[in-house]
């Protein structure tokens, strides 16, 4: 059992409080991770505002990196001191979906997730003997957390913790959308709608996949400029996007469109901008009960639509590969960090995220 300072959400819509929690025990199959960096994601903001169901009190944070501080019985592939990126998708490996290589749909993962406890359904955090929940099996806004060993993925020791933290959610989702889900072909014309952290990662996934032209779409000129800096060949406002795609493709439209804005207008634009027979990947999301309307003709002509939550992630393969891509200069992560903050500044960081002022703010732990 260790003590850890953490940001705790006790009431929806209220600021998080900084408290000292008890972390433990480290059971068989567990690892204790000393968190070194954790970034602020819109999914955490959804939990804060009540759009994502979660039992309270809870520690949020699902995009984090740190080092192994202790290991439980039966853990043989990790050692104390290993640098790790955390994955929020532990899976049982034996259910209907896992056996069909769809771990993001793992029955145990989806059943236990809203409870906010460890993957085995039991708590690992407490305050004055009262259980504290963990968002997405992690709870990275704390000095320490306990996770299933499969959720701690070893990466090279030379990648800085703040850059490594980005890999575990936004970067994996965006890059994987292009390289795994969309299966871009060399020379394809790709469009990415929405240039936040996930969209900027999708732009880079398109670069890694060998897209010939990459159109970054965002209403914010600064975001479009950043997208150009990390690999987009063209940038456009939403109003300009369709005409630009057609001008590059003999009027066909983009071969692949990745939507990461999470807005009805963005989803509709994705269907209008893709060519007949093209591929649409939806990464963004709206409220689960919100209804969407499309022009039926925009969905015709053999267009394919896929919704992806984690970019087809295979963390044990993908996280080290993405870390190496950063170290080799092929993946740009420095440019995505807007601010480095202390845990005490976390509420201000989320306020800035909600205002659209930051791509990623990263909480740094000493």
KELUMLO-173969 format. One line per 10 residues: their letters; for each residue z negated, y negated, x negated of C-alpha. Coordinates in steps of 0.5 Angstrom, whole numbers, m for minus. Layout:
N
a> Z,Y,X; ...
// end
This chain:
366
xxxxxxxxxx> 0,0,0; 2,m7,m3; 1,m14,0; 7,m18,1; 9,m25,3; 14,m25,9; 17,m30,14; 15,m27,21; 18,m28,27; 13,m28,33
xxxxxxxxxx> 16,m31,39; 24,m32,41; 26,m39,40; 20,m41,35; 20,m42,28; 18,m36,23; 11,m37,20; 10,m35,13; 4,m29,13; 2,m24,8
xxxxxxxxxx> 3,m17,11; 1,m10,9; 7,m6,6; 6,2,6; 5,8,6; 11,10,2; 13,17,5; 17,22,3; 25,20,3; 23,12,2
xxxxxxxxxx> 23,7,m3; 19,1,m4; 24,m5,m6; 22,m11,m9; 26,m16,m6; 29,m21,m11; 34,m25,m6; 36,m25,1; 41,m29,5; 41,m32,12
xxxxxxxxxx> 46,m29,17; 48,m31,24; 45,m24,26; 38,m26,24; 40,m33,28; 41,m28,34; 35,m25,33; 31,m31,33; 34,m34,39; 34,m28,43
xxxxxxxxxx> 41,m26,43; 39,m19,39; 34,m15,42; 28,m14,38; 21,m12,39; 16,m18,36; 13,m19,31; 18,m18,26; 21,m19,19; 28,m21,19
xxxxxxxxxx> 33,m21,14; 38,m15,13; 43,m18,7; 38,m17,1; 38,m14,m6; 32,m13,m11; 29,m7,m15; 26,m1,m14; 18,m1,m15; 16,6,m12
xxxxxxxxxx> 20,12,m10; 17,17,m5; 17,25,m5; 24,28,m5; 28,22,m8; 32,24,m14; 38,19,m14; 34,13,m15; 29,11,m20; 24,5,m21
xxxxxxxxxx> 27,m1,m24; 34,1,m21; 37,m6,m18; 40,m4,m11; 43,m8,m5; 40,m6,1; 45,m3,7; 43,m4,14; 46,3,17; 42,9,15
xxxxxxxxxx> 45,15,19; 43,22,20; 49,25,18; 49,31,23; 50,28,30; 56,28,34; 59,21,31; 56,22,24; 60,29,24; 66,25,25
xxxxxxxxxx> 65,20,20; 63,14,24; 56,13,21; 56,6,25; 55,10,31; 50,15,29; 46,16,35; 39,16,31; 41,9,28; 43,6,35
xxxxxxxxxx> 37,9,39; 31,7,34; 35,0,32; 32,m4,37; 25,m1,36; 25,m5,30; 21,1,26; 23,5,20; 29,10,21; 24,15,22
xxxxxxxxxx> 21,11,28; 14,9,25; 12,3,22; 12,1,15; 9,m6,16; 3,m9,19; m2,m15,19; m9,m14,21; m7,m7,23; m2,m9,28
xxxxxxxxxx> 5,m6,27; 10,m11,25; 17,m9,26; 23,m9,21; 30,m12,23; 36,m7,22; 31,m2,18; 30,m7,13; 26,m14,14; 29,m17,7
xxxxxxxxxx> 25,m24,8; 19,m21,5; 17,m20,m2; 17,m12,m1; 20,m8,4; 20,0,5; 27,3,7; 30,10,7; 33,12,0; 40,12,3
xxxxxxxxxx> 39,5,5; 38,3,m3; 45,3,m6; 44,2,m14; 49,m3,m17; 50,m5,m24; 44,m9,m27; 49,m15,m30; 50,m17,m23; 45,m23,m21
xxxxxxxxxx> 41,m22,m15; 43,m27,m11; 50,m25,m11; 49,m18,m10; 45,m20,m4; 51,m22,0; 55,m15,m1; 50,m12,4; 53,m15,10; 58,m21,10
xxxxxxxxxx> 62,m19,4; 62,m11,6; 64,m13,13; 70,m18,11; 73,m14,5; 72,m8,9; 76,m10,15; 82,m12,10; 82,m6,6; 79,0,10
xxxxxxxxxx> 80,m2,17; 86,m6,18; 89,m2,12; 94,m8,10; 100,m6,6; 102,m9,0; 106,m16,1; 104,m16,9; 102,m23,12; 95,m23,14
xxxxxxxxxx> 91,m28,18; 84,m29,18; 81,m33,24; 74,m37,22; 72,m38,15; 65,m37,15; 62,m32,10; 65,m26,13; 72,m29,14; 72,m32,7
xxxxxxxxxx> 70,m24,5; 76,m22,9; 81,m27,6; 78,m24,m1; 79,m17,2; 87,m19,4; 87,m21,m4; 85,m14,m6; 89,m11,m2; 95,m14,m4
xxxxxxxxxx> 97,m18,2; 103,m23,0; 101,m29,5; 94,m30,7; 93,m35,12; 86,m38,13; 85,m41,20; 79,m46,21; 78,m52,25; 73,m55,19
xxxxxxxxxx> 78,m58,13; 72,m56,8; 72,m49,10; 80,m49,10; 79,m52,3; 74,m47,1; 79,m41,3; 84,m43,m1; 80,m44,m7; 78,m36,m6
xxxxxxxxxx> 85,m34,m5; 88,m36,1; 95,m38,0; 96,m42,7; 91,m46,11; 91,m48,18; 88,m51,24; 87,m46,30; 93,m51,33; 97,m50,27
xxxxxxxxxx> 96,m42,26; 101,m39,30; 107,m43,28; 105,m42,21; 105,m35,22; 112,m35,25; 115,m39,20; 113,m34,14; 115,m28,18; 122,m30,21
xxxxxxxxxx> 118,m31,28; 115,m24,28; 108,m27,27; 103,m24,22; 102,m17,21; 95,m17,21; 90,m22,24; 82,m21,23; 78,m25,27; 71,m27,25
xxxxxxxxxx> 70,m33,28; 66,m30,34; 69,m35,40; 73,m33,46; 79,m38,43; 79,m34,37; 80,m27,40; 85,m30,44; 89,m33,38; 89,m27,35
xxxxxxxxxx> 93,m23,40; 98,m29,40; 99,m29,33; 100,m22,31; 107,m19,31; 109,m14,36; 106,m7,33; 101,m11,29; 94,m10,28; 88,m14,30
xxxxxxxxxx> 81,m13,27; 76,m16,31; 69,m18,27; 66,m24,31; 62,m23,37; 60,m26,43; 54,m25,48; 55,m17,50; 55,m19,58; 60,m25,57
xxxxxxxxxx> 67,m23,60; 74,m25,56; 81,m27,59; 87,m26,56; 94,m27,57; 97,m20,59; 103,m21,55; 100,m23,49; 97,m16,49; 104,m12,50
xxxxxxxxxx> 109,m9,45; 105,m4,41; 99,m9,38; 93,m5,36; 86,m8,37; 80,m5,33; 73,m8,33; 69,m7,27; 62,m8,26; 61,m6,18
xxxxxxxxxx> 68,m6,15; 68,2,15; 63,1,10; 61,7,5; 56,4,2; 55,9,m4; 62,8,m6; 63,1,m4; 57,m3,m6; 58,m1,m13
xxxxxxxxxx> 66,m3,m13; 64,m10,m10; 59,m11,m15; 64,m9,m21; 70,m13,m18; 65,m19,m18; 63,m18,m25; 71,m17,m27; 72,m24,m24; 76,m21,m18
xxxxxxxxxx> 71,m22,m12; 69,m29,m12; 61,m30,m9; 59,m36,m13; 63,m40,m8; 60,m37,m2; 53,m39,m4; 51,m46,m1; 44,m47,m3; 38,m43,m6
xxxxxxxxxx> 32,m44,m2; 24,m41,m3; 21,m37,3; 18,m43,5; 24,m47,7; 27,m41,11; 27,m45,18; 30,m51,15; 36,m46,12; 37,m43,19
xxxxxxxxxx> 37,m50,22; 43,m52,17; 46,m45,19; 46,m47,26; 49,m53,25; 55,m50,21; 53,m54,14; 52,m48,10; 56,m41,9; 50,m37,6
xxxxxx> 43,m40,4; 40,m35,0; 32,m34,m1; 30,m33,m8; 24,m29,m9; 20,m30,m16
// end
